[in-house]
């Protein structure tokens, strides 16, 4: 899973980073304000060194409700301190008031008229501490952060998507090909989603490679290699953003909105550069809208048959409100930034330090 193309071209920066509750903090940003009234008790919870599923199971066992009756908006990293919202029927309020756990703290409570469901969040705010950062690398890090703030970053799925060994996608592929049977529904879905994510990452890596070739070489040198005509390559080279939009790409308004085909490439490329819209990649499966024209040439190899419904995912994402500071005495470089839901902070760090 380490063959994803980097967007930026700088050399590796030698620092120390390991996800932990002290150096990796995630704060969930809710999709909406809670009403303060309703049948669902809303808990703002801080957890350490627990996955969201672990936390839900601990709460379920403690207060005597079914784990499926606890609502949450998204899965948060295990090796981190994370703050997120969950919902429970208000009949469990008294038991919640006496709940204690060394790795779980209830920060606040309120009420709402509906259960929190997966996807009910705007995004996440991250705090990340890099260690053993040399003074000579600080300006380089700050320049790279400036570039990411300007152009955004590839919206790859992070390593967390693929399991401890990084090979869950292989099981998903085997299930799709009828080679593997998996009776556990949750595991089966996880493996299939990993396979979709793997195909998406491979497609995005290929498109970044294509964009780099267009940016770095003369059009005449590329006509045979890229299977695109000379005028097309010349026009792609003129696009203001380093990631190139192809004829027939499936675009989406950003940060949410309808999807549509890219036809007027100059207009779409300019609006992409302005963050008004972004290209999307395929999560292969049934009912998914496919690219057409030139974009289909690069999508078709990754449109593998799967037995789940397909959809589209933003190919690009834009980190917001980025702040950084350097502690020279401790050689720590600290970064804060916000990402939309579904985007991975570990991919920001991967792009930053290579």
C-alpha positions in Angstrom: 0.0 0.0 0.0 3.1 2.3 0.0 3.2 2.8 -3.8 0.9 5.8 -3.9 2.3 8.7 -5.9 3.2 11.8 -3.9 1.6 15.0 -5.1 4.7 17.2 -4.2 8.2 16.5 -5.3 10.4 17.4 -2.3 12.8 14.9 -0.7 12.0 13.0 2.5 12.2 15.0 5.8 13.8 13.1 8.6 11.6 13.5 11.6 9.9 11.2 14.2 6.1 10.8 14.1 4.1 8.1 15.9 0.4 8.2 16.5 -0.3 8.5 20.2 -2.8 10.1 22.6 -0.2 12.9 23.3 0.8 13.7 19.7 -2.3 13.0 17.7 -5.6 14.7 18.8 -8.8 14.6 16.8 -11.8 16.8 17.5 -15.0 16.0 15.6 -17.0 18.9 14.1 -20.7 18.1 14.2 -22.9 18.5 11.1 -25.5 20.5 12.9 -26.2 22.2 16.2 -28.0 19.9 18.7 -31.5 21.2 19.7 -31.2 20.6 23.4 -34.5 18.8 23.4 -35.6 15.3 22.3 -35.5 11.6 23.1 -31.8 11.2 22.3 -29.1 11.9 24.9 -26.0 13.4 23.1 -22.7 12.9 24.7 -19.4 14.6 23.9 -16.8 12.0 24.7 -13.1 12.1 24.9 -11.4 8.7 24.5 -7.8 7.6 24.6 -6.2 4.5 23.0 -9.6 3.0 22.0 -11.2 2.6 18.7 -14.8 4.0 18.3 -16.1 0.4 18.3 -14.2 -0.4 21.5 -15.7 2.7 23.1 -19.2 1.8 22.0 -18.8 -1.7 23.3 -17.6 -0.5 26.7 -20.5 1.9 27.0 -23.0 -0.8 25.9 -21.7 -3.3 28.4 -21.7 -0.7 31.2 -25.2 0.8 30.8 -27.0 -2.2 29.4 -28.0 -1.1 26.0 -27.4 -2.7 22.6 -24.3 -1.5 20.8 -26.3 -0.9 17.7 -28.5 1.6 19.6 -25.5 3.9 20.2 -25.2 6.4 17.4 -21.9 7.9 16.1 -20.9 10.0 13.1 -17.6 8.5 12.2 -14.9 6.0 13.3 -11.9 7.7 15.1 -8.4 6.5 15.4 -7.4 4.1 18.2 -3.9 5.5 18.7 -4.9 9.0 19.5 -6.9 11.2 21.8 -10.2 11.8 20.1 -13.3 13.9 20.9 -16.5 12.9 19.3 -20.3 12.9 19.8 -22.5 9.8 20.3 -26.2 9.4 20.9 -28.0 7.1 23.3 -31.7 6.9 24.2 -32.3 9.3 27.1 -33.7 6.5 29.3 -30.0 5.6 30.0 -29.2 9.1 31.4 -29.1 8.0 35.0 -26.6 5.2 34.2 -24.5 7.5 32.1 -24.3 9.9 35.1 -22.5 7.2 37.1 -20.4 5.9 34.3 -16.6 6.0 34.7 -13.7 4.5 32.7 -10.0 5.3 32.8 -9.9 5.8 29.0 -13.3 7.5 28.5 -14.4 10.8 29.8 -17.8 12.4 29.2 -17.2 16.1 28.5 -20.7 17.4 28.1 -24.3 16.2 27.5 -27.3 17.6 25.7 -30.4 16.3 23.9 -31.5 16.0 20.3 -34.5 14.7 18.4 -32.7 12.2 16.2 -30.0 9.6 16.5 -26.5 10.5 15.3 -25.8 8.4 12.2 -22.6 7.7 10.3 -21.8 10.7 8.1 -23.4 13.3 10.5 -20.3 15.4 10.7 -18.7 18.3 8.8 -15.2 17.3 9.4 -12.4 16.9 12.0 -9.9 19.3 13.6 -6.5 17.8 14.1 -3.5 18.5 16.3 -0.3 16.7 15.4 3.1 16.9 17.0 6.2 15.9 15.0 9.4 15.2 17.0 13.1 15.4 16.4 12.6 18.2 13.9 15.9 20.1 13.1 15.9 23.8 12.8 17.1 23.6 9.2 13.9 21.7 8.2 11.4 24.1 9.7 11.3 26.6 6.8 11.0 23.6 4.4 8.0 22.3 6.4 6.4 25.7 6.5 6.9 26.1 2.7 5.3 22.7 2.1 2.4 23.5 4.3 1.9 26.7 2.3 1.7 24.7 -0.9 -0.8 22.3 0.6 -2.8 25.3 1.8 -2.8 26.7 -1.7 -3.4 23.6 -3.8 -4.9 21.1 -1.4 -3.9 17.4 -1.4 -4.8 14.0 -2.8 -7.8 12.5 -1.0 -6.2 9.1 -0.6 -7.6 6.5 1.9 -5.2 6.2 4.7 -3.5 3.0 5.9 -6.1 2.6 8.6 -8.6 1.6 5.9 -6.7 -1.6 5.1 -6.2 -3.4 8.4 -3.2 -4.2 10.6 -1.4 -6.1 7.9 -2.6 -3.8 5.2 -4.1 -6.6 3.1 -7.8 -6.5 3.8 -8.4 -5.4 0.2 -7.0 -8.8 -0.9 -9.8 -10.5 1.0 -12.3 -8.1 -0.5 -11.1 -9.0 -4.0 -11.3 -12.7 -3.2 -14.9 -12.3 -2.0 -15.8 -10.5 -5.2 -14.2 -13.2 -7.3 -16.0 -16.0 -5.3 -12.8 -17.4 -3.9 -13.4 -16.4 -0.3 -16.6 -16.8 1.7 -17.1 -14.5 4.8 -20.1 -15.1 7.0 -19.5 -12.2 9.4 -21.4 -9.4 7.8 -19.4 -6.6 9.4 -16.1 -8.2 8.4 -17.3 -8.9 4.9 -18.4 -5.2 4.4 -15.0 -4.1 5.8 -13.1 -6.3 3.3 -15.2 -5.1 0.4 -14.8 -1.5 1.4 -11.1 -2.0 1.6 -11.0 -3.3 -1.9 -13.0 -0.3 -3.2 -10.6 2.0 -1.4 -7.5 0.2 -2.8 -8.8 0.6 -6.4 -9.6 4.3 -5.7 -6.0 4.9 -4.4 -4.5 3.1 -7.4 -6.6 5.2 -9.8 -5.7 8.5 -8.0 -2.0 7.5 -8.0 -2.1 7.0 -11.7 -3.8 10.3 -12.3 -1.2 12.1 -10.2 1.5 10.4 -12.3 -0.3 11.6 -15.4 -0.5 15.2 -14.1 3.2 15.2 -13.2 4.2 14.1 -16.7 2.1 16.9 -18.2 3.6 19.4 -15.8 7.2 18.4 -16.3 7.5 17.5 -20.0 6.9 19.2 -23.3 3.6 18.1 -25.0 5.3 16.7 -28.1 7.2 14.2 -25.8 4.0 12.9 -24.4 1.6 12.2 -27.3 2.5 8.5 -27.7 3.0 7.8 -24.0 -0.3 9.2 -22.8 -2.6 8.2 -25.7 -3.8 11.8 -25.9 -3.6 14.2 -28.8 -1.2 17.1 -28.9 -3.8 19.9 -28.6 -5.4 18.1 -25.6 -2.0 17.9 -23.8 -1.2 21.5 -24.5 -4.5 22.6 -23.0 -4.1 20.4 -20.0 -0.6 21.9 -19.4 -2.3 25.4 -19.3 -4.6 24.4 -16.4 -3.8 26.4 -13.3 -3.9 23.5 -10.8 -1.1 20.9 -10.8 -3.8 18.1 -10.8 -5.2 18.0 -14.3 -8.9 17.7 -15.2 -9.7 15.4 -18.1 -12.6 15.6 -20.6 -15.3 13.4 -19.1 -14.2 13.6 -15.5 -17.0 13.3 -13.0 -16.9 16.5 -11.1 -18.7 17.6 -7.8 -19.3 20.9 -6.2 -17.1 21.3 -3.1 -17.5 20.7 -0.2 -20.8 19.1 -1.2 -23.3 19.1 -4.1 -24.4 17.3 -7.2 -22.0 15.5 -9.6 -21.7 16.2 -13.3 -19.4 15.6 -16.3 -16.5 18.0 -17.1 -17.1 19.3 -20.6 -15.7 22.8 -20.7 -12.3 22.0 -19.3 -11.0 25.5 -19.1 -13.9 26.6 -16.9 -13.9 23.5 -14.8 -10.1 23.7 -14.2 -10.4 27.3 -13.1 -13.2 26.6 -10.7 -11.3 23.6 -9.3 -8.3 25.9 -8.7 -10.8 28.2 -6.8 -12.1 25.3 -4.8 -15.6 25.6 -6.1 -15.6 22.0 -7.4 -13.3 19.0 -7.5 -12.9 15.9 -9.7 -14.1 12.6 -8.2 -12.8 9.1 -8.3 -14.7 5.9 -8.6 -15.5 3.6 -5.6 -16.2 0.7 -7.9 -19.5 -1.1 -7.6 -23.1 -1.3 -8.8 -25.0 1.8 -9.8 -21.9 4.1 -9.8 -21.7 6.9 -12.3 -18.7 6.2 -14.6 -16.4 8.7 -16.2 -16.6 9.2 -20.0 -14.3 10.3 -22.9 -10.6 10.8 -22.0 -11.2 10.3 -18.2 -12.7 6.9 -18.8 -9.3 5.7 -20.4 -7.7 6.2 -17.0 -10.7 5.0 -14.9 -11.6 1.8 -16.7 -8.6 -0.3 -15.5 -9.8 0.3 -11.9 -13.5 -0.4 -12.5 -13.3 -3.9 -11.2 -16.5 -5.9 -10.5 -17.6 -5.7 -6.9 -20.7 -7.0 -5.3 -21.5 -3.8 -3.4 -23.0 -0.5 -4.5 -20.5 1.9 -5.9 -20.3 5.7 -5.6 -17.9 8.6 -6.2 -15.4 10.1 -3.8 -13.6 13.5 -3.9 -10.2 13.0 -5.5 -8.9 16.1 -3.9 -9.4 17.8 -0.5 -8.4 21.2 0.9 -7.0 21.4 4.5 -8.4 24.5 6.2 -7.3 26.8 9.0 -3.7 25.5 9.1 -1.5 26.7 12.0 2.0 25.6 12.9 4.7 26.4 15.4 8.2 25.2 16.3 9.5 24.5 19.8 13.2 24.8 19.3 14.1 23.7 22.8 12.2 20.4 22.4 12.6 20.1 18.6 8.9 19.7 18.3 6.9 21.0 15.2 3.2 21.2 16.0 0.5 21.5 13.3 -3.3 22.1 13.6 -5.6 21.8 10.6 -9.2 20.9 9.6 -10.2 18.3 7.0 -13.6 17.5 5.7 -15.2 14.2 6.7 -13.7 11.1 5.2 -10.2 12.6 4.7 -7.2 11.3 6.5 -4.8 13.5 8.6 -2.2 10.8 8.2 -2.2 11.5 4.4 -1.5 15.1 5.2 1.5 14.1 7.2 2.6 11.5 4.6 2.5 14.3 1.9 4.3 16.7 4.3 7.3 14.6 5.2 7.4 11.9 2.5 
